[in-house]
Structures are given as C-alpha cells and as structure tokens.
C-alpha cells in the first residue's frame, strides 16, 4: 500500500544518496501507473509521484526546493546535518 509516508521515505532515500534519481523516478512512475494507493492519501500521493516522475525530463528536473515543497505537502519537513567527511 502506497502512503504519503512511503513517498516521503523514498524521497528521503534519494536525498541521502541511497537511491538514484532514476530509481526514484521509476518508482514514482510505477506508483502513478499501477500503484495501490491508500484511499486517504490518493490526491497527495498522486500529485507528489507525478511531479517526481517528471524529474528525468530535461525541462523539469528535481531541485532541492521541489523536494522541500513535496515533503511539506506530504506533511514532512526537511532537516539537515552537516558532517565533516575527511
């Protein structure tokens, strides 16, 4: 069952470099085309998945601001941590 929480988790995975943009887009395209979406989340999940699904089109892409906006419509907020890597 696809819920707003699951979409937020997938977007979070992308932002944490755990999945690629192509993987995120493919997953969202599958959600739009054949996903079993929770009835109470249908509108917000479809809107988010449709927008993310366009991210592989040259004229659209997926900016940080897009991710922030999508997560807010899903009921989540972005927080960042800064870590020194070397």
C-alpha positions in Angstrom: 0.0 0.0 0.0 1.4 3.4 -1.0 1.0 6.1 1.6 2.3 9.6 1.9 4.8 8.3 4.4 6.2 5.8 1.9 6.6 8.6 -0.7 8.4 10.8 1.9 10.7 7.9 2.8 11.6 7.3 -0.9 12.3 11.0 -1.4 14.4 10.9 1.8 16.4 7.9 0.4 17.1 9.9 -2.7 18.2 13.0 -0.8 20.5 10.7 1.3 22.1 9.2 -1.9 20.7 5.8 -1.0 18.9 5.6 -4.4 19.5 7.4 -7.7 17.2 9.9 -9.3 16.5 7.3 -12.0 15.4 4.8 -9.3 13.2 7.4 -7.6 11.6 8.4 -10.9 11.0 4.8 -11.9 9.3 4.1 -8.6 7.1 7.2 -8.9 6.1 6.3 -12.4 5.1 2.8 -11.2 3.1 4.4 -8.4 1.2 6.6 -10.9 0.6 3.8 -13.4 -0.2 0.9 -11.2 0.3 1.7 -7.5 -2.1 0.6 -4.9 -2.5 3.9 -3.1 -4.1 4.3 0.3 -7.5 5.9 -0.2 -7.0 8.7 2.3 -3.7 9.7 0.6 -4.6 9.4 -3.1 -4.6 13.0 -4.0 -1.4 14.0 -2.3 0.5 10.8 -3.3 -0.6 11.2 -6.9 0.5 14.8 -7.0 3.9 14.1 -5.5 4.5 11.0 -7.6 3.5 12.8 -10.8 5.8 15.7 -10.1 8.8 13.5 -9.1 8.1 11.3 -12.2 8.8 14.3 -14.4 12.2 14.8 -12.9 14.0 12.9 -15.6 12.7 15.3 -18.3 15.2 18.0 -19.3 12.9 20.9 -18.7 11.8 19.8 -15.3 14.5 18.2 -13.1 14.2 18.0 -9.3 15.6 20.9 -7.3 16.1 21.0 -3.5 13.2 23.5 -3.4 11.0 20.9 -5.2 11.9 18.2 -2.6 11.2 20.6 0.2 7.8 21.6 -1.2 6.8 18.0 -2.0 7.7 16.9 1.5 5.7 19.7 3.0 2.6 18.7 1.1 3.2 15.2 2.3 3.3 16.5 5.9 7.0 16.4 6.5 9.8 18.9 6.9 13.4 18.7 5.8 16.2 19.0 8.4 19.9 18.8 7.5 23.0 17.8 9.4 26.5 18.9 8.5 29.2 16.3 8.9 32.9 16.6 8.1 33.9 13.7 5.8 37.6 13.7 6.0 
